Amino acid sequence: MSNVGAEEKSARRRPDGSEIWGRIARTIVRVALVTFAVLAVAVGGGLWLDLRLGTRPSFMILFVLASFPITLLLITRIVYRTARRSDPARSRGPDGVGEDDCCNLKQT
């Protein structure tokens, strides 16, 4: 029985500084990779289409400009997803009971 209590405490403990900085670093790396990938596809696709149609650099500029809102949308999704996973209070309802606490309620 004492093992169950230890598991509950470890599941509810607040992350320490190294865990938080690790999450921040992983998020920054994801954002950088997504930004690089979207820009690489935009530049590569634009140059390829410009070479095919002889319209250099029209499509490349158009694709790069179109990549900005796409990149912002993807960055926003990455950051919100990371924030939602990092904050255990957000997964709890207004009464303070989380999804995993439904079976562990104490009867009074």
N, C-alpha and C positions, 0 to 999 in steps of 0.2 A: 504494500500500500504506500509506503514512503517513496517508492520509485515513481508512482503516479504524481505525487505532489512535486517532486523534483522536476518532472517533465513539464508540468504546468508552469512552474516558476521560470524554467529556461525558455519556454515558449513566449512568456509575457515580459521577459526582461528587455530593457531598453538597450539598443545597440551602443557599443562603445565608440570612441572616436575613430579607431582604425577601421571599423566596419563602415562607418559613415563615409570616411574618405575613400574607402574602396568602392563604395557604390557611386560616389561622385566621379571617381576616375573612370569606372566602367561606362558611366553615362557619357562622359566627355569623349571617350574613345568611340562609342557608338555613334554619337552625333558627328564626329569628324569623319568616320568611315561612310556614313550615309551621305554627308555633304560631298565628299570626294566622289563617291559612286554616281550620284545624280549628276554632278558636273561633268564627270568623265563621259557618261552616256550622252549628255547634251552636246558636249563639244565633239565627241566622236561621231555621233549621229548627224550633227549639223554639217561637219566637214565632209562626211561621206555623201550626204545628200547634195551638198554644194558641188562636189567633184562630179557627181553623176549628172547634175543639171547645168553645170557651168555658171552658177550664181554666187560664187565665192564672195564674201563671207556672210551672205544674207541669212541662210538657214542656221548657221552656227550662232549668230547673234540672236536670232529669234528663239532658238532652243535654249540658249543660256539664260535669256530673260524669262522664258517660261519655266525654267528650272527653279527660280527663286521661290515662288509660292509653293511648289511641290516640296522643296527642301524645308521650308518653314512648317508646312503641315506635318511632315515626317518627324522633324525635330520636336515639335509640340507633342506629338503622340509618344515619342520616346521619353520625354521629360515627365509628362503626366503619368505614364505607366510606371516609371521609376518612383515617382512621388507616392503614388497609390500603394505600391508594394512596400514602401519604406515606412509608412505611417500606420501602425496597427490601430490607432484610434478611429481612423476613417472607416475601417471595416466593422465597427461596432455601431449598433443602433442608438437611438436617443436614450434608451434606458440603460446603456452601458453593457449590453449583452451582445457578444459577437456571434458569428455563425457557428463557430466551434464550441461555444459555451452552452448551446441549447440543451444538451444532455447532462450538463454538470451543474444545473441549478439546484440550490439547496431549498428544500421544502421547509417552510416555517410554520 
